[in-house]
Amino acid sequence: MLYQKSIFLFLIFISINLYSQPKDSLYNNDPTQYMPLGMHHAKYHYYADTGLTKIDKQRINPPFWWKGMKNNKLQILLYDQNINKAKVALKNAFGIKLLKVSSVPNPNYLFLDIEISNNAKTGFFDIVLSNNNKTKIYKYELKKRASYDRKGLDNSDIIYMIMPDRFANGDYSNDSYKDMLQQGINRNKMYFRHGGDIQGIIDHLEYINKLGATAIWSTPLLENDQPYASYHGYAITDFYNIDKRFGTNDLYKTYVQKAHNKSIKIIMDIVLNHCGNENWLMRDIPDNNWIHQWPEFTKSNFRSSVIPDPYASDFDKKKLSNGWFDYSMPDLNQENKLLATYLIQNDIWWVEYANIDAYRIDTWFFPNQNFLSKWVNSMKSEYPNLTLFGETWVQNESVQAFFTKNNNSGQNPLFNLPSVTDFQLNFAMEEALTKPQTWTGGVSKLYYTLSQDFLYDNPYQNVIFLDNHDKSRIFTTVGENINKLKSAIGLLLTLRGIPVLYYGTELGFKGDAKPDGNVRQDIRGGWRKDVLNKFTKNGRTKLENEIFKFIKKLANYRKNTIALQTGNLKHFIPDDGIYVYFRYDETKTIMVILNTSSTSKTIGTKKYKEILNKFTNAKNIITDKKINNLSNITVNNNSILILELKTQN
């Protein structure tokens, strides 16, 4: 009895320390002040066995399922007070068989394995729990699958990446809720919520469509009920619910449909490596091994190279995969089979429920690699056309390629990810535009990076980008030089791969990623009180309209030019700061000349004869001006020239 009272007092002490913290002030670079005391050493325990922990609410995950899935097995998580001793039976479950019931140390959980036959009856059936002559019934629905024609992403697509909280506020009624840990909005502070939401994206689908984008990737929209920085989405607290400050599950489904009606595909950003420390599964953890535990708080070493490294130590490998991403983000243990199944089913559920087209997977190389391989196989088995691409912020080309399908590592059965975010090409484009050419540096780095595409099964599937929510804005990176910005955009939209345009690039957004909040700005015009509306031509400055027009022209040209999507790529060794490459197929040939030097250059074209010999003139696809003489071509300093080659006048 004394022991129980001690634990009870300790829990009260933790709660006071957590919830007495100010919810609306910057944490002054000390995120630990917002963590429960027990979090400082990253030690979680379940308290339900003492009878002290009361459930927040009854839960069933997944909330419903479908008949006719290729995998006819389903694991149902039940969460209710002290249910682990109960006997389980199914009633009115025609064609549905209970295979196994699994309990965990926390008595508030039960995991049911069921099998759904092809002749199972859709509708509701009963899950009956009985214990000590008491009975409780849970209704569970088996739905009929909808008929969707999922095509996934391909090289014709241009992705527009959005941070929803910073894009547009379309529904002011969902800005804040009293039952959530971070309340209110404050657009003057970078780590507070600004109020953007799903309705705001819906309201601007036409803007995105006109710009030339064909797909939208938003940072995670799932619930992030965290006391601080809850806007970014990567500290998920409920895997089955959209954060209500963004909208509802129904609204998300509507958003996908409205986007599809405009021929815009939807990419869902997910996290398999970690969750938020306020996740309901963490606040009453099923088992101590649900996450990776350490004697004291231990971050990952973030060194992806230890995975392919033949000489890597076990210590370094463990710290990479088992270390936490941050104080507020417990590291999930995917070797726990119940958790692994929970995560896989959750991602199948969202595809089936909302009809999304692709998954972008955060922090790809951190989780257990055997689990990731199983995850990919599960997704592709159920949805062969679903596009999957993982975040691989790694050190070099060989490590990046190592995680992809059919690499040359000799571990192909394990590494089966079809596509990655191509950080290596990103680094190379940055260097090409910011440093003078040397034997291996400057624009030479871009050449050498592309020359290593033999490492990939299909480098054209790589997702390429100039910047994102974690990196400095490209306009800042190139010193706010408009010609260099256009060169960057020209590279993005003419090189191989599937390009991503980070929101605001079309408006010349600036910002250094130290801290990252600097690159997560609002688009003015997305809020009622904004004086200017950057979504309209009249609301933009002359410079902003110049950038917008350039991107719109090139993006829409790319959309209608197969040679820039799936055409061959042939490049020539850079010389004197000049890099030339061609994209071509049977229908068109595009010549791209990048001048990275500070002076205008007139280049002779004899060395490009193997491509140019059959062409007599060209059209500048940005200005529509004709070039009659292909023997010598002039390119302005720090500029890009994109030409469609012609055989006739």
Buried (B, 14 or more C-beta within 10 A) or exposed (E): EEEEEEBBEBBEEBEEBBEEBEBEEEBEEEEEEBBBEBBEEBEBBBBBBEEEBEBEEEBBBBBEBBBEBEEBEBBBBBBBEBBBEBEBBBEEBEBBEBEEBBBBBBBBBBBBBBBBEEEBBBEEBEBBBEEEEEEBEBEBEBBEEEEBEBEBBBBBBBBBBBBBBBBBBBBEEBBBEEEBBBBEBEBEEBBBBBBBBBBBBBBBBEBBBEBBBBBBBBBBBBBBBBBBBBBBBBBBBBBBBBBBBBBBBEBBBBBBEBBBEEEBBBBBBBBBBBBBBBBBBBBBBBBBBBBBBBEEBBBBBBBBBBBBEEEBEEEBBBBBBBBBBBBBBBBBBBBBEBBBBBBBBBBBBBBBBBBBBBBBBBBBBBBBBEBBBBBBEBBBEBBEBBBBBBBBBBEBBBBBBBBBBEBEBEBEEBBBBBBBBBBBBBBBBBBBBBBEBEEEEBBBBBBBBBEBBEBBBBBBBBBBBBBBBEBBBBBBBBEEBBBBBBBBBBBBBBBBBBBBBBBBBBBBBBBEBEEBBBBBBBBBBBBEEBEEBBBEEEBBEEEBBBBBBBBBBBBBBBBEBBBBBEBEBBBBEBBEBBBBBBBBBEEBBBBBBBBBBEEEBEBEBEEBEEBBEEBEBBBEBBEEEEBEEBEEBEBEBBBBBBBBBBEEE
